Amino acid sequence: MNNEYGAPRWLPRFALAWGAGLALAVATVVISLTEDLPIRDPDDDIVPGYIRYPAIVLGAILADIVPRVLHRAGRPGAGWLLRVVMHWGEVVRERWQRDHLLFALNGGLAWYLCYAAFRNVKSMAPFVHEKIYDDQLADVDRFLFAGHDPASVLHEWFGTGWVAHLLAIVYVAWIVMVPITIAIALVWTRHTRAGEWLVTAIAVDWVLGAAIYLLVPTVGPIYSDPATFASLPETFVTPLQEDLWSDRLAVMADPVGAGTLQTVAAFASLHVGIMVTICIVGELIALPRWVRVSSWVFLGLTILSTVYFGWHFAVDAVGGVALGATGVWAAGIATGNRVGWRLRLRREEEPASAARPEELDVRSEPPGDHLARD
């Protein structure tokens, strides 16, 4: 028996995301006990997570409310503050009813559990499997590029001038873009099926990524073959690469005393995988064309930047594409966004029994900004 979301009746929202987070949490505890490694807040060197993430959620909610209130209040003048107060309550009642607040909190907590556990498992991976597979992946890259190193090819094609700075901005922008995407999916959207699908897919990406890091530990070309990247100019990426390697050395020497996590792992590329997830979900939920085109362009630039700077081998990007696509499919099945085994976004009010064979193609649906609509 299915519920109105097309998923089994007993399956709550974000069930797969919670399952992914719990699986990673169990793996974290097991590895911690067997390898005698500490479990840490992934970002406690900045602001503790229990302060930072509630603040991010509150900021996203305020960003949803404040512009609407100010728009309705009009220009400042006589009675403006009174209008702001009146419209504040009005907007809160419209936008933040109990169901949506619970939806956002549910997805946000599941997301953070996945994120925190993933970061810990990633940090512990070198202690679980000490062999490094960079030489093997470098051989695969040279095979794919007819005996050439892909990073050297990109340096030759694009040069090491302004392109390096552009791709550095792309790489750093990805770090900011993913939390914003999560905020859109959980806080600003009112098409909760789409939001649940995206957040769950990213949770699956993290589980798959953690499993691969444990099975195929690598450090990436920038650390296994730094000479190839010696000619690159100093960009936003340079200090980041230096800091991550310093953290790795500190953690490998003294996991307890280091006071941080190491985050160096190359195969598969989660930068690419999560971006592929965002692109595919964007297509399946029929976001506006400019959003979808921009996402695919950004994906292409992300692939270039990860190989150009040596974060990843070219084959890591291939693995990332497969990982991201798998996450979308698994999350679509788990969240009921399907007809049989075929992915299809369902409308909020549409029961699973309403699906007809002619509706299998998501492109037959009228396009709309599902994630941003009121």
Helices and strands as residue ranges (DSSP letters): H 15-35, H 49-73, H 80-95, H 98-128, H 134-144, H 150-158, H 162-183, I 184-188, H 192-215, H 221-224, G 226-229, H 237-253, H 270-284, H 289-308, H 314-334, E 338-339, E 342-343, G 352-354, G 357-359, G 362-364
